[in-house]
Amino acid sequence: MNYRKQGGFVSKFVYDIHFYFCSPKSRCMRKFLLSLVVTLSLTVTLSAQITLSQSSYPVSVVGTDSIANTTVASFIPILTPTTNAIWDLTTITDSSVPSFIYRVASITYPFADSNSYNFAGYAYQGNIQCAILSSNFCAFQLNINRFGYSLLPVTLGPTDSLIIIPQVDTFSSPHVIIPFPATFNTTWTSSYYSNFRYQLSVALLGYDHANGIVRSLTTETDSVAGWGEMRVKDLTGSPSSYFDVLQVKKVVTEVDSFYLNGRPDTALVIAELGLTQGQTTTTYLQDYYRTGEVTPLAELTYSDATFSHPVHAATHIQRLVNEGVANVDGTSEVKLFPNPATGRVTIELPSMPGMWSFELSDFTGQIIQSGTLTLNGNIAQVTLPQSMASGIYSLRLFNNNGFNCVKTIEAMNGH
């Protein structure tokens, strides 16, 4: 508990100390009482600082989390690095629709973050393989699914295409997200190569499924620059409780080199994709980590190295305990049957007002079905897609009054 929470108690205590200091009968106690005041002040001032270690996290983090993104036009406060701070992000304006983080089970590593990425403006999905080890929280590789795009709008060639091939992009060394133990003034650096592969067809240039590689050198320098308490908006837009957080400054620099058919890509080709050989991209971030969560409570993106012009903010709106607002993680309150399911699943929901929606995702985190639920009392049904293969799926259920949970469905291909 920090000084601000104890303000009334400390103020009265200091008043009593002043009385005793001014009493001739109590001068002999000054040294003892002064020492006690100093000890108390240090205790209440430093108690909000946390240390992150492997034991700070749950055994499993597989599931779906919600992220609220601010609009570019929203005023975002400058969060200057400091100690024993009070950071309030409830004044920023969130976009109308939150985005989601899909953490899925992995065969090789404990879990994977399933997120969207882009190459030259073309989106693709990948699962970044992660682990929480005794020494750090780190990422090892990116598993990428196949995606294909027509280049007709760019090259005017009807058969021209860009194909992102299925691949495992293994980093040359692990990307350390947080080392253990991490506390105020902890610093670390990660530097690693990665290789992203694609196929390019441009008839005018004689390319037919030419093999392309983007070789990237990523260097990230991190430091725990401050600590304090932070609150954000929850799913309903109400202020959350304050959480003790570590403020981590991140400078991420990526240098990209482009190759086609084993040789450096020509300026003409990469210019068509809006790229330049050897291009360097630097991103400036502040992450605010709390215990128990691998996702920062907030992440601010800045325009330059001064960290004085925030341009974007994202806040983690899962598991925000707040008086008068139900815990958004209501997994135990929802029942599914039958499970395993063939064709249709029935859902028993908690009784609460508001509109219910759902998202059905496969093991990679890709959404394969979504929509609103029609309730009969507190019972709803979801008809599974005809093309849905047998396997394990995630069903996310959420209510616009703040309820949110993820349930696992075992689908049997008996449609």
RANORQUI-V382131 format. One record per run of one state. SS is the DSSP state (H for helix, E for strand, - for the rest). FROM is the first residue (numbers start at 1). TO is the last residue. If there is no record, write none. Layout:
ss = [SS;SS]
from = [FROM;FROM]
to = [TO;TO]
This chain:
ss = [-;H;-;H;-;E;-;H;-;E;-;E;-;E;-;E;-;E;-;E;-;E;-;E;-;H;-;E;-;E;-;E;-;E;H;-;E;-;E;-;E;-;E;-;E;-;H;-;E;-;E;-;E;-;E;-;E;-;E;-;H;-;E;-;E;-;E;-;E;-;E;-;E;-;E;-;E;-;E;-]
from = [1;7;23;24;47;52;53;54;57;63;71;85;89;94;95;99;105;111;120;122;133;136;145;147;151;152;156;161;165;167;180;182;183;187;203;206;207;232;233;234;239;240;243;261;263;265;267;273;280;290;298;303;310;317;322;323;325;326;329;330;331;334;335;338;341;342;344;349;356;362;367;373;376;377;379;384;391;400;404;412]
to = [6;22;23;46;51;52;53;56;62;70;84;88;93;94;98;104;110;119;121;132;135;144;146;150;151;155;160;164;166;179;181;182;186;202;205;206;231;232;233;238;239;242;260;262;264;266;272;279;289;297;302;309;316;321;322;324;325;328;329;330;333;334;337;340;341;343;348;355;361;366;372;375;376;378;383;390;399;403;411;415]
